[in-house]
Amino acid sequence: MALLADLVLLHPPSIHDFKKRTVALGPISDVVPSSPIFESYPIGFLSILSFLGKHGYKVKISNVALKMLTNRNFNLHREIKSHNPLAFGIDIHWLAHAEGGLEIAKTVKNIHPNTPIVIGGLSASYYHLELVSNYPHIDFVIRGDTVEEPLLKLIRCIENGRQPEDVPNVTWKTMNGRVKANPLSFVPNSLDDYILDYGLVIKAAARDLDPTGYLQYSNWFRYPMAAVLPSKGCSYNCVTCGGSKFAYQNLCNRTSMALKKPETLVEEIRIIGDYMKGPIFILNDLRNCGRNYAEKLFDRLRQEKIDNPLVVEIFNPADKGFLEQLIKVSPDASVEISPESHDEKIRRKFGRIYGNFELEKTLQILNQLGFKRIDVFFMIGLPEQDQTSVTETVHYMEKLIRLSGDKGALHPFIAPLAPFLDPGSIVFENPEAYGYRLFYRTVKEHVEALKKPSWKYFLNYQTEWLTRDEIVKATYRAAGLLNEAKSKYGLISESEGEIIAERLRIAQETTLKIDEIFFGFEGEVLEAKLMKLNEDVERAYEGLLCSKKELLTWPQKSNFNVRLRILYALAKNCLKCILS
């Protein structure tokens, strides 16, 4: 029996047949909550659910990637066939979802040939013309960073059988097959109409009897976290970032930041607190919204007596006053900062204009104020960064651990810029100027890359200072050195360190074996030889740079409440179905 939804939002895996293939996915997702198939869907799904719901349309979210990952018996064909909506929506927000997204779109079109497919996201916005022109199963691409209003107008057009001539931000095919890109003119400055209502998500999961479809990542119940978004746009130009000021202006026609009022943000946080006591991640740097914004937000959070631990990211060193306000409103607060390199010259070249003195002073203040957790992120694949520089960065990370003392609050991480350099970023548009060489530029080329057997061949770039081979070698070496340092200073247990060291050893050996097979064989022989490595590949599936336990163990209250809430909502919905 088909589920009665007007719009079904499908979140694809990075690789649609990852369970059938031998692919060394490596460390591409080790410092984010999701697995290497990137099962975390964009939080824009939540505001679409809320906004279209307010206008009378029922929206269902189906995290196909997560279902594939956690359910051996999951049948994509059966899942798609169970729906009969006005339209299907698929995100290609980050380019890592291009292969999976396009394959799922093809499956949808085979089952529902007359149902429109809408693609959205930052990467989809960049490649909107290629997607609509070259992929016949794509009907519409909706562009920009805030798509709720245009999507509502598009759904109304679909419902009434009209062409979307007057719908902003939409790229589509006319009746005669001509591709038309409507003006990207809907660029709101206020985000107050686009609420992230986690209560609605819980209710929708119960309504659809489908909790897995709405979960953000595979171990969410073990490490629950929610996120809120105070702003869209950015005032910084980090050169490899697809969410930089440069990229937002070119992809989304955004010349100024859009803000959500502090009152609206507090309401979102309050709703989350009603359902769970886990950490709440405030995305983007609050200080970009203005000092008065942060002060108003903190004042209102104190008034509401929100006791969820807050996680705040800062894009550059923070003064003591801001950090004191944060710890007062959230005694269990945590902070993230990404200096990217120990080398101030490389950091400036990347777009982060501050020195190590300022960084270390901020870390010292955080330590003195008693912040429970301080995450510091570094990257491999930066302009002017060579293998020696990467090693020196790890030594600097060890220095930061020593400076933080024995509290164990500071957790440094290092990861490669992977799987792709972001389309629309400054370097993607001007690679030679920054010492980069791009291997892939089109959607088709990136899709083909994701069909290769190792994360090394996913990388769409190399630099004058690090080839692809050297990026892989530098990553494994840095991971090994950092693992030793964390074990030495007690940030992870001895047994955890041994597990990571063994995974790294297997990953390095497997990468070399895959290289030999990939260049020596083809066709069925290639697949057969790769399949023999499957056991080793699975043993080094993820957790090479750090364990998810270290990454996701934030300070938090008991989360028994969230389970009860979901179970209660499910039971209530089941009873309603029985009685009706």
C-alpha positions as a printed Julia matrix, in Angstrom:
580×3 Matrix{Float64}:
  0.0     0.0     0.0
  1.46    3.35   -1.05
  2.23    5.89    1.69
  0.35    9.12    1.08
  3.06   11.78    0.93
  3.05   14.75   -1.44
  6.84   15.02   -1.48
  9.27   12.23   -0.61
 12.79   13.39    0.19
 15.36   10.67   -0.46
 18.89   10.9     0.93
 21.3     8.8    -1.15
 24.52    7.04   -0.13
 27.77    8.23   -1.64
 28.04    4.92   -3.54
 24.77    3.21   -4.42
 26.09   -0.38   -4.52
 28.65   -0.1    -1.72
 27.51   -3.41   -0.23
 28.25   -5.31   -3.41
 31.63   -3.82   -4.23
 35.11   -3.92   -2.72
 36.03   -0.3    -2.13
 38.69    0.95    0.29
 36.78    4.02    1.5
 39.56    4.95    3.9
 39.41    7.97    6.21
 37.08   10.18    4.14
 34.47   10.49    6.92
 36.44    9.81   10.09
 36.08   13.34   11.49
 32.33   13.7    10.81
 29.48   11.79   12.51
 28.52    9.74    9.45
 30.16    6.67    7.95
 32.03    6.74    4.59
 28.73    6.45    2.74
 27.78    9.85    4.24
 24.36    8.91    5.58
 23.8    12.31    7.27
 21.18   14.19    5.26
 21.22   18.01    5.03
 19.34   19.77    7.82
 17.46   21.63    5.09
 15.28   18.51    4.88
 13.91   19.44    8.31
 12.93   22.98    7.34
 11.31   21.68    4.12
  9.29   19.22    6.24
  8.11   22.06    8.46
  7.55   24.74    5.8
  5.64   22.61    3.29
  3.68   21.07    6.17
  2.47   24.53    7.21
  1.19   25.0     3.66
 -0.8    21.78    3.63
  1.66   19.37    1.99
  2.77   16.14    3.61
  6.51   15.53    3.37
  8.28   12.26    4.11
 12.01   11.92    4.69
 13.59    8.59    3.81
 17.26    8.26    4.69
 17.97    5.61    2.06
 21.69    5.67    2.82
 21.11    4.81    6.47
 18.59    2.09    5.62
 21.07    0.52    3.22
 23.77    0.7     5.87
 21.82   -0.76    8.78
 19.34   -3.2     7.21
 20.66   -6.22    5.33
 17.21   -6.88    3.92
 16.52   -3.35    2.73
 15.04   -3.36   -0.76
 15.36   -0.04   -2.6
 12.88   -1.06   -5.3
 10.25   -1.92   -2.69
 10.93    1.32   -0.79
 10.46    3.49   -3.9
  7.4     1.56   -5.02
  5.72    2.11   -1.64
  5.43    5.83   -2.38
  3.23    7.65   -4.87
  3.92   11.36   -4.3
  3.54   14.43   -6.46
  7.34   14.53   -6.64
 10.53   12.97   -5.29
 13.34   15.15   -3.97
 16.97   13.98   -3.85
 19.87   15.93   -2.37
 23.23   16.36   -4.02
 24.29   18.93   -1.46
 27.88   17.75   -1.4
 29.42   16.2    -4.47
 30.1    12.95   -2.58
 26.43   12.07   -3.21
 26.54   12.5    -7.0
 26.89    8.81   -7.91
 24.41    7.55   -5.32
 21.95   10.37   -5.99
 21.89    9.87   -9.74
 21.53    6.08   -9.44
 18.62    6.45   -7.04
 17.03    9.0    -9.37
 17.32    6.47  -12.19
 15.64    3.8   -10.02
 12.83    6.19   -9.11
 12.22    7.04  -12.77
 12.09    3.37  -13.76
  9.39    2.73  -11.15
  7.53    6.06  -11.41
  8.2     7.28  -14.99
  5.66   10.1   -14.76
  6.63   11.43  -11.33
  8.97   14.45  -11.4
 12.36   14.28   -9.69
 13.74   17.43   -8.06
 17.44   17.69   -7.19
 18.8    20.29   -4.75
 21.9    21.27   -2.8
 25.04   23.34   -3.25
 26.72   20.92   -5.66
 23.47   20.51   -7.59
 23.31   24.31   -7.83
 26.8    24.38   -9.31
 26.05   21.65  -11.86
 22.39   22.53  -12.53
 22.76   22.81  -16.31
 24.72   19.56  -16.68
 22.26   17.67  -14.46
 19.15   18.75  -16.36
 20.75   18.59  -19.83
 22.6    15.26  -19.57
 20.49   13.15  -17.21
 17.01   12.48  -18.63
 15.7    11.2   -15.3
 16.27   14.63  -13.7
 13.28   16.95  -14.22
 14.21   19.92  -12.06
 17.17   21.33  -10.17
 16.3    23.86   -7.51
 19.2    26.24   -6.84
 20.36   28.32   -3.92
 20.79   27.91   -0.18
 17.15   28.47    0.83
 14.76   26.49   -1.36
 11.58   26.23    0.71
  9.6    29.0    -1.07
 10.62   28.05   -4.62
 10.0    24.38   -3.81
  6.48   25.17   -2.57
  5.73   27.04   -5.81
  7.2    24.19   -7.87
  5.08   21.58   -6.05
  1.97   23.67   -6.73
  2.9    23.81  -10.42
  3.37   20.04  -10.51
  0.07   19.51   -8.7
 -1.78   21.69  -11.2
  0.04   20.48  -14.31
  1.65   23.84  -15.04
  5.15   24.64  -16.29
  7.26   26.5   -13.68
  7.78   29.57  -15.84
  7.55   31.97  -12.9
  9.22   29.85  -10.2
 12.54   31.4    -9.15
 15.78   29.39   -8.79
 14.53   26.44  -10.89
 16.34   24.88  -13.87
 14.07   22.66  -15.97
 13.2    21.33  -19.41
 10.39   22.92  -21.39
  7.81   20.91  -23.37
 10.04   21.03  -26.46
 13.07   19.79  -24.5
 14.86   23.12  -24.2
 16.72   23.6   -20.91
 15.7    26.75  -19.12
 17.31   28.28  -16.03
 14.92   30.66  -14.26
 16.57   33.61  -12.48
 18.18   32.83   -9.12
 16.23   35.64   -7.52
 14.91   34.16   -4.28
 17.69   34.97   -1.79
 16.05   35.82    1.57
 17.87   37.83    4.23
 15.76   36.38    7.05
 15.56   32.69    7.97
 12.76   33.04   10.52
 10.17   31.34    8.3
 12.32   28.21    7.94
 12.22   26.45   11.29
 14.18   23.34   12.19
 11.47   21.69   14.3
 12.84   18.44   15.71
  9.48   17.81   17.36
  7.9    17.56   13.91
 10.62   15.1    12.92
  9.77   12.82   15.87
  6.06   13.04   15.02
  6.69   12.36   11.33
  8.81    9.3    12.18
  5.94    8.01   14.31
  3.32    8.89   11.7
  5.21    6.95    9.04
  6.22    4.14   11.43
  9.73    4.71   10.13
 12.24    5.99   12.74
 15.27    4.95   10.65
 14.11    7.08    7.73
 14.45   10.22    9.85
 17.66    9.48   11.76
 20.71   11.58   10.85
 23.45    8.97   11.21
 23.88    5.32   12.12
 24.89    5.62   15.78
 22.59    8.52   16.63
 20.87    6.73   19.51
 24.27    6.03   21.04
 25.62    9.52   20.43
 22.58   11.76   19.89
 23.14   15.3    18.68
 20.98   17.96   17.06
 22.03   21.03   15.08
 20.65   24.53   14.59
 21.62   27.11   12.0
 21.68   30.81   12.97
 22.87   32.04    9.57
 23.52   31.24    5.94
 26.35   32.69    3.94
 29.85   33.42    5.18
 32.16   36.39    5.66
 35.32   34.31    5.1
 37.0    33.04    1.96
 38.72   29.78    2.9
 40.05   28.8    -0.5
 38.9    25.15   -0.68
 35.46   25.66    0.9
 32.26   25.35   -1.13
 30.49   27.35    1.57
 32.79   30.39    1.45
 31.74   33.97    0.73
 33.02   33.53   -2.84
 31.09   30.28   -3.35
 27.85   31.57   -1.83
 27.92   34.61   -4.09
 28.5    32.55   -7.23
 26.32   29.51   -6.41
 23.5    31.12   -4.47
 23.58   34.77   -5.55
 24.08   35.61   -1.87
 25.93   38.89   -1.3
 25.08   39.22    2.4
 24.44   36.81    5.24
 20.93   35.69    6.1
 20.1    35.53    9.79
 17.62   33.79   12.04
 16.51   35.94   14.98
 17.91   34.89   18.36
 14.32   34.36   19.55
 13.68   31.92   16.71
 16.92   30.05   17.37
 16.08   29.75   21.08
 12.67   28.32   20.21
 14.34   25.66   18.03
 16.73   24.84   20.88
 13.86   24.69   23.38
 11.98   22.17   21.22
 15.1    20.01   20.99
 15.43   20.16   24.77
 11.88   18.83   25.13
 12.86   15.67   23.27
 16.5    15.04   24.14
 19.23   16.22   26.49
 22.14   15.58   24.15
 24.42   18.29   22.77
 23.11   20.93   20.39
 25.54   22.06   17.71
 25.21   25.74   16.77
 26.56   25.73   13.21
 28.62   28.63   11.85
 30.35   31.17   14.06
 27.82   33.12   16.15
 30.12   36.14   16.1
 29.5    36.46   12.35
 25.95   37.48   13.26
 27.27   40.38   15.35
 28.19   40.71   19.03
 24.7    41.89   19.96
 23.29   38.75   18.36
 25.34   36.43   20.58
 24.52   38.45   23.7
 20.78   38.35   22.96
 20.95   34.62   22.26
 22.81   33.88   25.5
 20.42   36.06   27.53
 17.37   34.27   26.17
 18.94   30.85   26.67
 19.52   31.75   30.34
 15.91   32.87   30.67
 14.64   29.62   29.13
 16.98   27.61   31.4
 18.12   25.41   28.51
 20.32   22.68   29.98
 21.42   20.87   26.81
 25.2    21.18   26.36
 26.0    23.56   23.52
 28.67   22.94   20.9
 29.86   26.13   19.22
 32.26   26.5    16.33
 34.54   29.53   16.09
 36.25   30.46   12.83
 39.09   32.35   14.52
 40.38   32.91   18.08
 37.78   34.27   20.5
 38.09   36.84   23.26
 37.57   35.94   26.89
 34.3    37.89   27.18
 32.53   35.83   24.5
 33.76   32.54   25.96
 32.75   33.56   29.51
 29.23   34.3    28.3
 29.06   30.91   26.6
 30.24   28.91   29.62
 27.83   30.77   31.9
 24.84   29.87   29.76
 26.05   26.31   29.16
 28.44   24.97   31.83
 28.98   21.81   29.74
 29.69   23.74   26.53
 32.25   22.6    23.95
 34.08   24.55   21.25
 35.47   23.64   17.82
 38.12   25.55   15.88
 39.94   24.65   12.64
 43.38   26.25   12.25
 44.07   23.7     9.44
 47.89   23.93    9.71
 50.51   24.71   12.34
 52.27   26.83    9.73
 50.96   30.4     9.86
 52.0    31.05    6.24
 49.99   28.04    4.99
 47.07   29.04    7.22
 47.03   32.54    5.73
 47.25   31.12    2.21
 44.21   28.98    3.03
 42.25   31.99    4.27
 42.61   31.85    8.07
 44.3    35.1     9.12
 45.58   34.52   12.64
 48.75   33.3    14.31
 49.62   30.51   16.72
 49.93   32.95   19.62
 46.27   33.95   19.26
 45.22   30.32   18.81
 47.1    29.12   21.88
 45.79   32.02   23.96
 42.21   31.06   23.09
 42.87   27.41   23.92
 44.38   28.49   27.25
 41.29   30.58   28.08
 39.01   27.68   27.18
 41.02   25.44   29.46
 40.99   27.94   32.33
 37.23   28.5    32.04
 36.62   24.77   32.33
 35.22   23.91   28.9
 34.51   20.2    28.89
 35.68   19.63   25.34
 37.81   21.54   22.83
 38.17   20.1    19.32
 40.95   21.42   17.07
 40.94   20.36   13.4
 43.83   20.27   10.95
 43.83   19.34    7.25
 46.01   17.61    4.66
 45.95   18.92    1.07
 46.49   22.64    1.66
 48.33   25.14   -0.56
 52.13   25.02   -0.01
 51.85   22.05    2.38
 54.3    19.19    1.83
 54.89   15.91    3.69
 57.37   17.49    6.1
 54.82   20.2     6.92
 52.15   17.58    7.63
 54.49   15.79   10.06
 55.33   19.1    11.75
 51.6    19.79   12.13
 51.21   16.53   14.07
 54.13   17.49   16.33
 52.38   20.82   16.93
 49.17   18.98   17.8
 51.12   16.99   20.4
 52.42   20.29   21.79
 48.83   21.54   22.15
 47.9    18.36   24.05
 50.81   18.97   26.46
 49.86   22.63   26.93
 46.28   21.67   27.79
 47.45   19.72   30.85
 45.89   16.57   32.22
 42.21   17.52   31.95
 41.84   15.64   28.66
 39.51   18.31   27.24
 41.52   19.13   24.11
 41.09   16.7    21.21
 43.07   17.44   18.03
 42.15   15.8    14.71
 43.76   15.72   11.28
 42.13   14.58    8.03
 42.69   14.78    4.28
 40.65   17.12    2.13
 38.51   14.28    0.77
 36.8    12.88   -1.13
 36.55   16.01   -3.31
 37.7    19.58   -3.51
 34.41   21.5    -3.39
 33.0    22.74   -6.71
 32.49   26.48   -6.55
 35.36   27.02   -4.13
 38.07   29.52   -5.0
 40.63   26.79   -5.73
 38.19   24.77   -7.85
 37.67   27.83  -10.03
 41.34   28.9   -10.07
 43.4    25.74   -9.37
 46.66   26.76  -11.04
 46.82   30.03   -9.1
 46.98   28.05   -5.86
 49.22   25.22   -7.05
 46.46   22.65   -7.6
 45.79   20.28  -10.47
 42.22   19.06  -10.98
 41.56   15.55  -12.33
 37.78   15.88  -12.61
 35.53   18.82  -13.35
 32.15   17.5   -14.51
 29.48   15.53  -12.67
 30.1    12.59  -14.98
 33.83   12.55  -14.16
 33.16   12.63  -10.42
 30.57    9.86  -10.73
 33.11    7.69  -12.55
 35.69    8.43   -9.84
 33.34    7.08   -7.18
 33.19    3.79   -9.07
 36.91    3.2    -8.53
 38.16    0.8    -5.82
 40.04    3.16   -3.51
 39.54    6.58   -1.92
 42.86    7.62   -3.47
 41.2     7.63   -6.89
 38.22    9.59   -5.57
 40.47   12.59   -4.94
 39.78   15.12   -7.68
 42.98   17.04   -7.11
 46.62   17.02   -6.19
 48.95   19.91   -5.41
 52.42   21.02   -6.44
 53.58   19.86   -3.02
 51.6    16.61   -2.59
 50.6    14.14   -5.3
 47.58   11.9    -4.71
 49.93    9.1    -3.63
 51.65   11.46   -1.23
 48.34   12.71    0.21
 47.46    9.11    1.04
 50.9     8.38    2.53
 50.92   11.63    4.51
 47.44   10.87    5.85
 48.35    7.4     7.11
 51.64    8.61    8.58
 49.98   11.56   10.34
 47.23    9.3    11.67
 49.81    6.91   13.1
 51.81    9.65   14.81
 48.7    11.31   16.25
 47.36    7.96   17.46
 50.63    7.39   19.34
 50.43   10.87   20.89
 46.82   10.43   22.01
 47.64    7.07   23.56
 50.7     8.54   25.27
 48.74   11.38   26.89
 45.64    9.35   27.76
 43.16   10.91   25.32
 42.35    7.38   24.2
 42.91    4.07   25.96
 45.79    1.79   25.13
 43.39   -0.74   23.61
 41.74    1.93   21.43
 45.18    3.01   20.22
 46.07   -0.58   19.34
 42.83   -1.02   17.37
 43.46    2.16   15.34
 47.1     1.17   14.73
 45.98   -2.23   13.41
 43.37   -0.65   11.14
 45.99    1.72    9.77
 48.35   -1.15    9.05
 45.64   -3.06    7.19
 44.53    0.08    5.3
 48.06    0.85    4.11
 48.67   -2.72    2.95
 45.26   -2.93    1.28
 45.79    0.37   -0.55
 49.02   -0.96   -2.07
 47.38   -4.27   -3.05
 44.46   -2.44   -4.69
 46.94   -0.33   -6.69
 48.61   -3.47   -8.02
 45.29   -5.08   -8.96
 43.75   -1.91  -10.4
 46.63   -1.34  -12.8
 47.21   -5.0   -13.61
 43.75   -6.34  -14.39
 40.36   -5.36  -15.75
 36.78   -6.59  -16.1
 35.68   -9.71  -14.22
 39.25  -10.66  -13.28
 39.7    -7.26  -11.62
 36.44   -7.65   -9.67
 37.33  -11.19   -8.59
 40.74  -10.17   -7.29
 39.29   -7.16   -5.48
 36.67   -9.38   -3.87
 39.45  -11.45   -2.28
 40.48   -8.28   -0.4
 36.98   -7.66    0.9
 37.61   -8.96    4.42
 40.62   -6.69    4.91
 38.74   -3.73    3.42
 35.89   -4.25    5.88
 38.31   -4.47    8.81
 39.66   -1.04    7.85
 36.27    0.4     6.86
 36.53    3.49    9.05
 38.11    4.67   12.29
 41.59    5.14   10.85
 42.12    8.71   12.04
 40.13    8.43   15.25
 37.29    6.37   16.68
 33.69    7.56   16.5
 33.68    7.21   20.27
 36.37    9.88   20.61
 34.75   12.09   17.98
 31.18   11.91   19.29
 31.49   11.52   23.06
 30.32   14.99   23.99
 29.24   16.07   27.48
 25.53   15.29   27.75
 22.67   14.57   30.1
 20.79   11.28   30.08
 19.07   10.6    26.77
 16.65    7.99   27.97
 13.98   10.65   27.42
 14.4    10.73   23.64
 13.84    6.98   23.37
 10.69    7.22   25.48
  9.41   10.1    23.36
  9.87    8.18   20.13
  8.43    4.95   21.53
  5.45    6.83   22.95
  4.78    8.6    19.65
  5.07    5.31   17.74
  2.73    3.51   20.13
  0.21    6.35   19.96
  0.27    6.31   16.17
 -0.11    2.52   16.03
 -3.12    2.71   18.35
 -4.67    5.41   16.16
 -4.23    3.17   13.1
 -5.83    0.2    14.87
 -8.82    2.21   16.1
 -9.39    3.76   12.69
